[in-house]
Amino acid sequence: MLSVVVPSDHGKEKVKTDHYFVASDEPLFIGLIISPSEKLWPYMKNADSVILEIGMVSYSFRIPYKIEVGRNSIFFVSLESGDPASMLEALK
């Protein structure tokens, strides 16, 4: 399970997303597919970085690429720090 941690009126909120894929494992890039109708979209569109929670572990990612595809956007995120191998194992 993958959740995106976003700021909210109450501090931070975790928003679960099931629409993601590993675009590259060396270097690690994860593609998050988000529709403009989803709660995450406005935040992701304006963000340069994001925290993803995988299992019970949080990872910091930067968002170097954002592309529009059909009715969705794909936000490609790259790991800022941490062990990509353990993170990829947690995604399985």
PyMOL CGO cylinders between C-alpha atoms (Angstrom):
from pymol import cmd
from pymol.cgo import CYLINDER

trace = [
    CYLINDER, 0.00, 0.00, 0.00, 1.24, 3.45, -0.90, 0.3, 1, 1, 1, 1, 1, 1,
    CYLINDER, 1.24, 3.45, -0.90, 0.00, 6.69, 0.65, 0.3, 1, 1, 1, 1, 1, 1,
    CYLINDER, 0.00, 6.69, 0.65, 0.87, 10.28, -0.13, 0.3, 1, 1, 1, 1, 1, 1,
    CYLINDER, 0.87, 10.28, -0.13, 1.32, 12.49, 2.94, 0.3, 1, 1, 1, 1, 1, 1,
    CYLINDER, 1.32, 12.49, 2.94, -0.13, 15.95, 2.31, 0.3, 1, 1, 1, 1, 1, 1,
    CYLINDER, -0.13, 15.95, 2.31, -0.64, 19.01, 4.51, 0.3, 1, 1, 1, 1, 1, 1,
    CYLINDER, -0.64, 19.01, 4.51, -4.17, 19.53, 5.77, 0.3, 1, 1, 1, 1, 1, 1,
    CYLINDER, -4.17, 19.53, 5.77, -6.09, 21.78, 8.12, 0.3, 1, 1, 1, 1, 1, 1,
    CYLINDER, -6.09, 21.78, 8.12, -5.32, 19.29, 10.91, 0.3, 1, 1, 1, 1, 1, 1,
    CYLINDER, -5.32, 19.29, 10.91, -1.58, 18.99, 10.20, 0.3, 1, 1, 1, 1, 1, 1,
    CYLINDER, -1.58, 18.99, 10.20, -0.91, 16.08, 7.87, 0.3, 1, 1, 1, 1, 1, 1,
    CYLINDER, -0.91, 16.08, 7.87, -3.16, 13.65, 6.09, 0.3, 1, 1, 1, 1, 1, 1,
    CYLINDER, -3.16, 13.65, 6.09, -2.36, 10.34, 4.39, 0.3, 1, 1, 1, 1, 1, 1,
    CYLINDER, -2.36, 10.34, 4.39, -4.13, 9.78, 1.08, 0.3, 1, 1, 1, 1, 1, 1,
    CYLINDER, -4.13, 9.78, 1.08, -3.97, 6.21, -0.25, 0.3, 1, 1, 1, 1, 1, 1,
    CYLINDER, -3.97, 6.21, -0.25, -3.33, 5.70, -3.94, 0.3, 1, 1, 1, 1, 1, 1,
    CYLINDER, -3.33, 5.70, -3.94, -3.48, 2.45, -5.88, 0.3, 1, 1, 1, 1, 1, 1,
    CYLINDER, -3.48, 2.45, -5.88, -2.50, 3.96, -9.23, 0.3, 1, 1, 1, 1, 1, 1,
    CYLINDER, -2.50, 3.96, -9.23, 1.29, 3.86, -9.36, 0.3, 1, 1, 1, 1, 1, 1,
    CYLINDER, 1.29, 3.86, -9.36, 4.05, 2.00, -11.15, 0.3, 1, 1, 1, 1, 1, 1,
    CYLINDER, 4.05, 2.00, -11.15, 7.82, 1.64, -10.96, 0.3, 1, 1, 1, 1, 1, 1,
    CYLINDER, 7.82, 1.64, -10.96, 9.06, 3.50, -14.04, 0.3, 1, 1, 1, 1, 1, 1,
    CYLINDER, 9.06, 3.50, -14.04, 12.74, 2.82, -13.35, 0.3, 1, 1, 1, 1, 1, 1,
    CYLINDER, 12.74, 2.82, -13.35, 14.61, 1.03, -10.58, 0.3, 1, 1, 1, 1, 1, 1,
    CYLINDER, 14.61, 1.03, -10.58, 18.05, 2.48, -11.35, 0.3, 1, 1, 1, 1, 1, 1,
    CYLINDER, 18.05, 2.48, -11.35, 17.69, 5.33, -10.65, 0.3, 1, 1, 1, 1, 1, 1,
    CYLINDER, 17.69, 5.33, -10.65, 14.41, 4.82, -8.85, 0.3, 1, 1, 1, 1, 1, 1,
    CYLINDER, 14.41, 4.82, -8.85, 11.40, 6.60, -10.35, 0.3, 1, 1, 1, 1, 1, 1,
    CYLINDER, 11.40, 6.60, -10.35, 7.81, 5.88, -9.40, 0.3, 1, 1, 1, 1, 1, 1,
    CYLINDER, 7.81, 5.88, -9.40, 4.94, 7.13, -11.55, 0.3, 1, 1, 1, 1, 1, 1,
    CYLINDER, 4.94, 7.13, -11.55, 1.84, 8.26, -9.67, 0.3, 1, 1, 1, 1, 1, 1,
    CYLINDER, 1.84, 8.26, -9.67, -1.23, 8.39, -11.91, 0.3, 1, 1, 1, 1, 1, 1,
    CYLINDER, -1.23, 8.39, -11.91, -3.64, 10.99, -10.55, 0.3, 1, 1, 1, 1, 1, 1,
    CYLINDER, -3.64, 10.99, -10.55, -6.84, 12.34, -12.05, 0.3, 1, 1, 1, 1, 1, 1,
    CYLINDER, -6.84, 12.34, -12.05, -7.62, 16.08, -11.74, 0.3, 1, 1, 1, 1, 1, 1,
    CYLINDER, -7.62, 16.08, -11.74, -10.81, 15.06, -9.91, 0.3, 1, 1, 1, 1, 1, 1,
    CYLINDER, -10.81, 15.06, -9.91, -8.82, 13.43, -7.09, 0.3, 1, 1, 1, 1, 1, 1,
    CYLINDER, -8.82, 13.43, -7.09, -8.04, 15.20, -3.83, 0.3, 1, 1, 1, 1, 1, 1,
    CYLINDER, -8.04, 15.20, -3.83, -4.27, 14.80, -4.38, 0.3, 1, 1, 1, 1, 1, 1,
    CYLINDER, -4.27, 14.80, -4.38, -4.11, 16.45, -7.78, 0.3, 1, 1, 1, 1, 1, 1,
    CYLINDER, -4.11, 16.45, -7.78, -4.01, 20.18, -6.80, 0.3, 1, 1, 1, 1, 1, 1,
    CYLINDER, -4.01, 20.18, -6.80, -1.35, 19.48, -4.18, 0.3, 1, 1, 1, 1, 1, 1,
    CYLINDER, -1.35, 19.48, -4.18, 0.82, 17.37, -6.52, 0.3, 1, 1, 1, 1, 1, 1,
    CYLINDER, 0.82, 17.37, -6.52, 0.50, 19.88, -9.38, 0.3, 1, 1, 1, 1, 1, 1,
    CYLINDER, 0.50, 19.88, -9.38, 2.05, 22.63, -7.26, 0.3, 1, 1, 1, 1, 1, 1,
    CYLINDER, 2.05, 22.63, -7.26, 4.56, 20.55, -5.27, 0.3, 1, 1, 1, 1, 1, 1,
    CYLINDER, 4.56, 20.55, -5.27, 8.27, 20.04, -5.90, 0.3, 1, 1, 1, 1, 1, 1,
    CYLINDER, 8.27, 20.04, -5.90, 8.58, 17.25, -3.35, 0.3, 1, 1, 1, 1, 1, 1,
    CYLINDER, 8.58, 17.25, -3.35, 6.35, 14.78, -1.57, 0.3, 1, 1, 1, 1, 1, 1,
    CYLINDER, 6.35, 14.78, -1.57, 6.45, 12.23, 1.23, 0.3, 1, 1, 1, 1, 1, 1,
    CYLINDER, 6.45, 12.23, 1.23, 5.27, 8.73, 0.37, 0.3, 1, 1, 1, 1, 1, 1,
    CYLINDER, 5.27, 8.73, 0.37, 4.45, 6.19, 3.04, 0.3, 1, 1, 1, 1, 1, 1,
    CYLINDER, 4.45, 6.19, 3.04, 4.99, 2.61, 2.01, 0.3, 1, 1, 1, 1, 1, 1,
    CYLINDER, 4.99, 2.61, 2.01, 3.94, 0.13, 4.67, 0.3, 1, 1, 1, 1, 1, 1,
    CYLINDER, 3.94, 0.13, 4.67, 4.77, 2.01, 7.84, 0.3, 1, 1, 1, 1, 1, 1,
    CYLINDER, 4.77, 2.01, 7.84, 7.91, 3.77, 6.52, 0.3, 1, 1, 1, 1, 1, 1,
    CYLINDER, 7.91, 3.77, 6.52, 8.01, 7.31, 5.12, 0.3, 1, 1, 1, 1, 1, 1,
    CYLINDER, 8.01, 7.31, 5.12, 10.26, 8.26, 2.22, 0.3, 1, 1, 1, 1, 1, 1,
    CYLINDER, 10.26, 8.26, 2.22, 11.04, 11.72, 0.82, 0.3, 1, 1, 1, 1, 1, 1,
    CYLINDER, 11.04, 11.72, 0.82, 10.74, 12.12, -2.93, 0.3, 1, 1, 1, 1, 1, 1,
    CYLINDER, 10.74, 12.12, -2.93, 11.27, 14.99, -5.31, 0.3, 1, 1, 1, 1, 1, 1,
    CYLINDER, 11.27, 14.99, -5.31, 8.90, 15.48, -8.26, 0.3, 1, 1, 1, 1, 1, 1,
    CYLINDER, 8.90, 15.48, -8.26, 11.11, 16.22, -11.29, 0.3, 1, 1, 1, 1, 1, 1,
    CYLINDER, 11.11, 16.22, -11.29, 8.58, 15.37, -14.01, 0.3, 1, 1, 1, 1, 1, 1,
    CYLINDER, 8.58, 15.37, -14.01, 4.85, 15.97, -14.44, 0.3, 1, 1, 1, 1, 1, 1,
    CYLINDER, 4.85, 15.97, -14.44, 3.05, 15.04, -17.64, 0.3, 1, 1, 1, 1, 1, 1,
    CYLINDER, 3.05, 15.04, -17.64, -0.55, 15.13, -18.82, 0.3, 1, 1, 1, 1, 1, 1,
    CYLINDER, -0.55, 15.13, -18.82, -1.82, 11.88, -20.33, 0.3, 1, 1, 1, 1, 1, 1,
    CYLINDER, -1.82, 11.88, -20.33, -5.42, 11.75, -21.48, 0.3, 1, 1, 1, 1, 1, 1,
    CYLINDER, -5.42, 11.75, -21.48, -7.61, 12.66, -18.53, 0.3, 1, 1, 1, 1, 1, 1,
    CYLINDER, -7.61, 12.66, -18.53, -4.87, 12.02, -15.98, 0.3, 1, 1, 1, 1, 1, 1,
    CYLINDER, -4.87, 12.02, -15.98, -1.52, 13.35, -14.88, 0.3, 1, 1, 1, 1, 1, 1,
    CYLINDER, -1.52, 13.35, -14.88, 1.52, 11.23, -14.18, 0.3, 1, 1, 1, 1, 1, 1,
    CYLINDER, 1.52, 11.23, -14.18, 3.81, 12.59, -11.50, 0.3, 1, 1, 1, 1, 1, 1,
    CYLINDER, 3.81, 12.59, -11.50, 7.23, 10.93, -11.67, 0.3, 1, 1, 1, 1, 1, 1,
    CYLINDER, 7.23, 10.93, -11.67, 8.85, 10.96, -8.24, 0.3, 1, 1, 1, 1, 1, 1,
    CYLINDER, 8.85, 10.96, -8.24, 12.49, 10.20, -7.45, 0.3, 1, 1, 1, 1, 1, 1,
    CYLINDER, 12.49, 10.20, -7.45, 13.81, 9.08, -4.07, 0.3, 1, 1, 1, 1, 1, 1,
    CYLINDER, 13.81, 9.08, -4.07, 15.72, 11.85, -2.25, 0.3, 1, 1, 1, 1, 1, 1,
    CYLINDER, 15.72, 11.85, -2.25, 17.30, 9.66, 0.42, 0.3, 1, 1, 1, 1, 1, 1,
    CYLINDER, 17.30, 9.66, 0.42, 17.01, 6.17, 1.75, 0.3, 1, 1, 1, 1, 1, 1,
    CYLINDER, 17.01, 6.17, 1.75, 17.51, 2.69, 0.39, 0.3, 1, 1, 1, 1, 1, 1,
    CYLINDER, 17.51, 2.69, 0.39, 15.74, 2.13, -2.93, 0.3, 1, 1, 1, 1, 1, 1,
    CYLINDER, 15.74, 2.13, -2.93, 16.07, -1.65, -2.61, 0.3, 1, 1, 1, 1, 1, 1,
    CYLINDER, 16.07, -1.65, -2.61, 14.19, -1.82, 0.70, 0.3, 1, 1, 1, 1, 1, 1,
    CYLINDER, 14.19, -1.82, 0.70, 11.56, 0.58, -0.61, 0.3, 1, 1, 1, 1, 1, 1,
    CYLINDER, 11.56, 0.58, -0.61, 11.04, -1.52, -3.75, 0.3, 1, 1, 1, 1, 1, 1,
    CYLINDER, 11.04, -1.52, -3.75, 10.73, -4.65, -1.60, 0.3, 1, 1, 1, 1, 1, 1,
    CYLINDER, 10.73, -4.65, -1.60, 8.03, -2.93, 0.51, 0.3, 1, 1, 1, 1, 1, 1,
    CYLINDER, 8.03, -2.93, 0.51, 6.08, -2.12, -2.68, 0.3, 1, 1, 1, 1, 1, 1,
    CYLINDER, 6.08, -2.12, -2.68, 5.84, -5.81, -3.64, 0.3, 1, 1, 1, 1, 1, 1,
]
cmd.load_cgo(trace, "trace")
